[in-house]
């Protein structure tokens, strides 16, 4: 994956289509991912849906980069770091409870 291209295209899409349109696009892409994951969870032919899930993850990833640009790259990155540290602490705590 080319992060430079991803960031460039995220910025270009925002300037081309506008923040409001791309925010609604993000909602649409997130909804499509939710829908395909719900179908996958139903357990019907998981192999058929794997490519659908990958495609929707890619779409969501792209629009999340656009939202990251919209709401401040540094602020979002700082929040991601905070959330990752919190997740790490929760995993350690969980493993301690299970004696792993």
N, C-alpha and C positions, 0 to 999 in steps of 0.2 A: 504494500500500500504506500502510496506517495503522499505523505502528509503535507508537503508544500503545495501540491496540486489541490488537495482537499481544501486547505485554507484559502487558496487563491479562488477556487470555484465558489466556495461559501460566500466570500466577500463579493465576488462578481454577481452571483445570483441575488444577493441582497440589494446591491445597487441597481441591478437590472429590473427586478420585479418589485422591489420595495419590501420593507419589513412586515407590513401588515399581510400582504399576500403570502409571504414565505412563512409567517407564523401560522396562517391557516393551512398552508401546505404541510407544515409540521404536524398539526392536528390530524390531518388526513392520513399521513404516513404512519403516525403512531396508532391510529385506529385500524389501519390495514394490518399492522403487526399484531395487534391484539386479536383481531379476527382470525388470522392464520394460526396463531398460537392456540386459540380456543379450539379450532378444528383439529389441530395436532393433539391436543389434550383429550379429545373425544376418542382417540385411539384407532381411527380408521385409516389404514394404509399410510403409516408414518413415512415410508420411503417416498411416497408421492409428494408429500408436503415439505420435505426437507429443502428442496430448491426454493419453494415459495418462502419458507422461513428465512433462508439466506438472503433472498432478494429483498424482503421487507426489512431485515436487519440493516442491509446496506443503505436502503432509502432513509431509514431512521437515522443512521449514523451521519449521513450527509446533512439532513435537516438539523440535527443536533449541533453540528459544527456551525450552521448558520445562526442558530439561537445563541450559541456561545459567542459569536461575533456581536450579536445584537445586545446581549446583556453584559458584555465585558469579558474578554478572553481571560485576563488575569484574575478577575473576581471568580469566574467559573472554575478556573484551574485551581484556585485556592480552596474552593468548596469541595472540589473533587479530592484534593489531597486530604482535607479534613475527614471526608466520608470514608476514604480508604483507610486512614488511621483508625477511625472508629470501628470499621469492619474488622480490621486486624485485631483490635482489642476484644471484640465480641467473639471472634474465632478462638482466640487464646482462652477466654473465659469458658466457652462451650467445651473445648477440648479438656480443660481442667475438670469440668463437671463430669465428663465421660471417662476421665482417667486415661486419655490418649497420650 
